[in-house]
């Protein structure tokens, strides 16, 4: 009887508190655009940017990037941009079918207003992010991640209700120049997993960071700091709930419901089994 109860407790703990964290081994591609190799806090290894098209910039190193840990600031401080459309070819094993997530990392460290830099993102010929305005999404010097979920089956990439043929075991992501300034990217990674396994940026965690921000060390940016504070207060009023924040997609409720439903049913079954065993033994 004691062993049965112990086994029950272990199963409940494992199911209820299972960590939905990314396995670095599931990452098939990661590059720190415009920068050097970097291993982030999740164990993902970003290679040094090998792209020769466009311009590598570390202008962002002069800025503190909000909403991201100090260790991973560099992923949002360096970037690659170009005067025309540019992109990356990503090797993919078409035999590894199933769910994939592409994570695009951005931060706006130059423009101080909306509509100054607008471009689109195309994945294997499909426009997955139209008219991206980083400042409009999160403001100045703030980390912003975009998550692109897609599937691979029968040498074909599926995104929402669209499809695109995979050629030569490669998919392509392009940053398409629009009418406003130049396209850019700070970092990219692609993982063979689902969206629930992907680490998310904290929701408005940078608001707390601002209260600890020593603006005396950034006298030349005092006005920018004040503008950022005002912008954040505006965003806080606009987004009443974390799930409304466009940079953080809501977690699928069905996964959590199914987990807890299984736990509840298992507890009820085990309790009945224990009761019957103790009364009819």
N, C-alpha and C positions, 0 to 999 in steps of 0.2 A: 504493500500500500504506500509506504514512504517513497519508494522508487517511482511509483506512478505519479505522485504529487510533484516530486522533483522534476520529472520529465515534462510534466504539464507546465510548470513554471518556466523552464528553459525555453520551451516552444513559444509561449506567450511573449516572453521577453524578446526573443529573436524576431518574431513577426512584428511586434508593436514598435520596436525601436530600431528596425533595420535602417541603416544609413543609406540614403539615396544620394551617393556621392559618385563623381566620375572616376572611372578607372583609367589612369594615364595610358594603359596598354590599349584602350579603345580609341585613342586619338591617332588618326591616320595621317594628319597633316597639321602643322602649326608653324607660323612664321611671324617674327617680330618685324613688322614692316618698317623699313628705314633704320633698323637698329641691329644690335648684336644678339647673340644667343642669350636666352633667359629661361630659367625654370621657375614657374610661378608657384604660389602657395598650395596649389592643388596637385603639384607634381608634373604638370604639363611642360614639356620641353619645346620651346619655340626656337627654331633655327635662325641663324643670322640671315638677314634679307639678301637674297641672291638675285633679285630682279634688277635688270640693267635698264629698264625702261622707266622714264620719269625721273623724279628727283627725290633722294632720301634727305629727310630733314630731322634735326634734333632740336628745333626751335622750342618745342614744348618742355625741354629740360629746364627752362627758365620759369616754369609754372608749376604750382602745386595742383595736382589733379584730385579733385574731390570725389568722394564716393568709392575710393579704392584704397587698399592697404598700401603702406609705404613701400613694401617690398616689390609690389607690382606696378608702381607708378610708371616705370619705364615703358610698359606696354602701351601706355597712352601718351607718352611724351615724345616718342619718335614716330615718324610716319613716312609714307611714300605718297607723293602726289604727282600729277602730270598735267601738262597743258592740253592733253587729249585723253581719250578713253584708254585705259590700261587694265591689266589684270594678272591673274595667276592661273597656271595650269596645275591641277591637283590630281596626282595618281590615285586610282581607286581600283581595288580588286573586285571585279564584277561578280566573282564567285561568293563574296561576302555580302549576300543579299540582306535586306531588312531596313531598319530605321537608321537614319543619319541626322546629325544636327551640325550646321555650320554656324559658328559664332563669329560675328564681325565686331571688332572693337574700334570705337571712335572717341575722339574728344575734340572740341573746338577751342583752340588756343590762340587764334588770331583775330577772328571777327567778333564784334561785340553786339551784333544784332541779327535778327531774323532776316532771311531772304538774301544774305550776302554770299552764301555758298550753298548751292542746291545741285544735287546730282542723283543718279539712279544706280542701282546694283542689279546686275544680270547674272543669273546662274545657269550656265549651259544653254544660253539662248532665251531663258525665261526671265522676265522682269519681276524680281522678287521684292525689291524695295524701290518704289517709284518716288522720285522727287524728295530725297532725304535732305532735311535741313537740321543739322546736328544742334545748332543753337536753339532752334525752335523746339526741339525735343527736350533738351536738358539744360541749356544755357552755356555759359562760358566756363571753360576749364573744369568740366565735369565728365566723368567716365560714362559712356553710353554703349551698351551691348545690344546688338540686333541678332535674334535667333531665327535661323532659317531651317525648318524641319523638312526633310525630304526622304524618299524611299528609293531603293534600288532593287529592281527585279528584271530578269531577262534582258540584261544589258541596256536597261532603260531607267532614266531618272524620272521620278514622279514627284511633282510639287502641287499640292492641292488637287485641282482637277485637270492639271496640265502634265504633259510628258515631253521628254527630250531624250534622244538616242545618245548613249555613251559611246564614244569613238576612241579606239586605241587605249582603252583602260584609263581614260583621263576625263575629268570634268573641268569646266572653266568658270571662274568668277571674274566678272569685269565691272569696273567702276566707270560709269558712262558720264562723259562730260555733258553738262546741261548749259543753260544760258547764264548761270550765275557762278563765276569763278571756276575752280578746278576740282575734279574728283580726288578723293584721298582715302587712305585706310591706315589705321594704326597697328592692328594685329588681326590675325585670322587663325582659327583652328577648326578642324572638322573631326567629329567623333562618331564612331559606329555605336550609337546608343539612342535613347529617347530623351525628350526634353526634360523629363523629371530627373534625369541623372546629371544635368548640366548645372554647375554652380551659377547662381544668380548674383548680380550686384545688389547690395543692400538698398532697401527702399528709403531714399532720402536720408541715408546715414550721414551724408555730408552736411546736413543741417546742423547736427551736433558738432561736427568738426569745425564749422564756422565760428561757434562760440569759443573754441579753443585756439582759433587762428590768431596768430600774433601779427596784426597788420603793421605794427611798428617796424617789423623786419622787411616790409614790402611798401615803404613809403611812396615809391614811384607808382604803386598799383593801388593806392588807397581808394581812388575813385572806382576802379574796377571791382574792388571788394564790396563797396557799398552797393553798386549796381547788382552784383551777384546776390547779395542778401535780399534786396528788394525783389529780384526775380524769383528767388526760392519761396519767399512768402506768398507771392502770387501763385506759384505752382502748388503750394500746400493748400491754398484755398480752392484751387481748381480740382485737385484730385483728393477726394474725401476718403478713398479707400485704396490700400496698396495695389489691389488687383486692377485698378483703373489706370495705373501708371504704365504707359505704353512700353517702357523699357523692360518691364518685368511681366512676362505672360503669366496668367493665373495657373496654378498647379491643377491638373485634372482631378476633379473630385471623385471620379469613379475609382481611381486607384486606392485612395485612402478609404473610401467606403467599403470596397471589396476586402481590404486588409482587416478592417475592424469587424466586418460582418463575419469573416472566417474566424477571428479570435473569439467573438461572442458565441458562435455556434459550437466551437471547440470546447469552450468553458462549460456551456450547458451540457454538452454530451458527456464530458469528463466528470462533471458533478453528478449526473445521473448514474454513471457507471460506478463511481465511488460509493454512492448511496446504496445501489443494488448489491455491490460486492460486500459491503459492511453488514447489510441486513439479511442476506441469504447465504452468507458463507458458513 
